[in-house]
């Protein structure tokens, strides 16, 4: 038997072993484990602010770490930094390419990044000496669209792309420090772990992968979804993460148990999910859907606890502030809403 | 004239519904509209499948929505059902919670074109006596229609040829027609001819059948050329649109090649070896049982419940509700630090260090015990990791000189193993050179200094709220953006 065949066989055996190990660890379900937990009742949130100003579909938004400012990206070719409390526009940044798909706020508040069909991640400095906002670095290298980007700090950023890879960049040199290969479909979203050592990615191959940032390796792969995964986000303890998919389900996966813990779905919820986020304690999982609503799930009991209705078109992005006090949603109807 | 595959148009329909029957001479004279390859290509294909399942149930002869021909004012209205019948059926047969949910789902299906109001261009559903009709499967969105402007032009042109008030163009349609006439002025004759030809065929049809077909065709255009103010449900996310044009979804790495001869074969072997290696490592790490991780999730939730403003009212008024920005000014204003905030410092060393005031307090405690160098070292290593590539080398030498060299100015107490590993790393310094040592130091701090801090009088006093914030100096150095202290440039 030649080397290729023996390797294939070994891979097959190992795959089965991994699956068996998962089964062995599956001694209960999350729903069973939380049966005695008190239910949370109906969660009702109202729109407290509507941010108007974009002229076309909003594709992405990201809160700043001060839980007050946020950045949004729209197909009108603009990146807007908002003060979500006063609804003022702090910065309106015209982009070179209007086909923007993602944006991110650096934890320091000094930079924002965006990218899209131009395959480039552009970094904008918000605190220049002259007082204006300008491009401080462009990061070319991906051979597919930029679907998501997240700053580790002012000098490093992780990106995911339609070229099926993710990358870690050194912003100052504009070089790719590490490349994360393994997905067999467009990577749509990524989420950094609270300790910043790992990140999880979701792709159109219906799998989520956990990556070690330093080693550049895929530590674990989580199958289960039946279609493209559009969004991923870590559970606040850093040991689990949630995903949202075109198959109209959200799922919770645990890293240490190496498997799916729970699924959030309903027969009457038939539209795909575009974005997901947890509340501060992790009890609520908020998910934005193609059917214009945002559903609020009790993450422990896997029941729907509330609906945020108000957008007139798809909810394309959402995020919870770092202090957990508000939810921001962005939609194809060109508006952002702040809820709590 | 294009006819669809007969199986797509096959009639699973009630006899009253004069829709599009399968592959017979009665095929509707619809336009040679362009469709793309297969329904798998559409990013919405799962959605359409689900909607079509529901529509199937709705159209069931015995237990479906009651469809009938209504007589009114000397005319008949064929194959209709009322909005209220639809909603009632949905509440009874689908697992909807209430009327609102049923309306939401019905609206979704109407907006995608599976049924439509017979007298309105706005595709929505109202829970009253308004009449609706099912769309013929020929026009279902799952057929991946991508109608062109020429098709639309022919359609609008045809409409103007028909002398029926019910077919009069709406304002926006008239505007569209005018625009198209300009756009296609050169080939308008051709468009006109097509419209004429279709009109002729239409006239030969049975009156009632025509009513139904006309409305279905109109509903089709309401989906693809929606009325202003209505959402265009055929719009696709550009990320998904990119994938439609790609050859294959997901490259498979196992072609049937002879491995020994080609370069590709070598690559395959390499990839497989890597995969196998990773899988082995994964198997070595034992999985923790679901019951245990579930416990961990629950424990986390219970610990942080009081800090989740969606459940417990926050200390400072929610600024978006009270219009009061004091939340962000608390650092500058507050003289007292709440017990609730101090309690969080006990959740873990990370929490303590993340709160600027907590961190300051901890440093004071460490200084008292003359063990401040560990934290200094650990924080220096974190800073190193965030530096640009060009600054890394120098910083590594700096850290070594300050903390770990034999003549270090601020020596830390590390175990021999950490020392060895770090010495080795120093041969090829990078931003992760000190990770091993830093992890050990962190553990040490956690189990030793941190646990003593939590038991100390200093901390207890803070917790009891009896201590007031003293140093004003400390406040000014707090950067409002980041919880971690950063050097302000």
Interface residues (C-beta under 8 A of the other chain):
Chain A: X2 X3 X4 X7 X8 X10 X11 X14 X15 X17 X18 X21 X22 X24 X25 X26 X27 X28 X29 X30 X33 X34 X37 X40 X43 X45 X48 X49 X64 X65 X66 X68 X84 X85 X99 X101 X107 X108 X109 X116 X117 X144 X145 X147 X152 X153 X154 X155 X156 X162 X164 X170 X171 X172 X173 X175 X177 X184 X185 X186 X188 X195 X204 X205 X214 X217 X218 X219 X220 X226 X227 X228 X235 X236 X237 X239 X240 X246 X247 X248 X254 X256 X257 X258 X259 X261 X266 X267 X268 X270 X271 X272 X279 X280 X281 X282 X283 X284 X290 X291 X293 X299 X300 X309 X312 X313 X316 X323 X324 X325 X326 X332 X338 X340
Chain B: X43 X46 X47 X50 X51 X94 X95 X96 X101 X104 X105 X108 X231 X235 X237 X238 X239 X240 X242 X243 X249 X250 X251 X252 X254 X259 X260 X265 X268 X269 X272 X273 X275 X276 X278 X279 X280 X281 X282 X283 X286 X287 X288 X289 X290 X291 X292 X293 X294 X295 X296 X297 X298 X300 X301 X303 X304 X305 X307 X308 X309 X310 X311 X314 X318 X319 X320 X321 X325 X327 X328 X350 X385 X386 X387 X388 X389 X390 X432 X435 X480 X481 X482 X483 X486
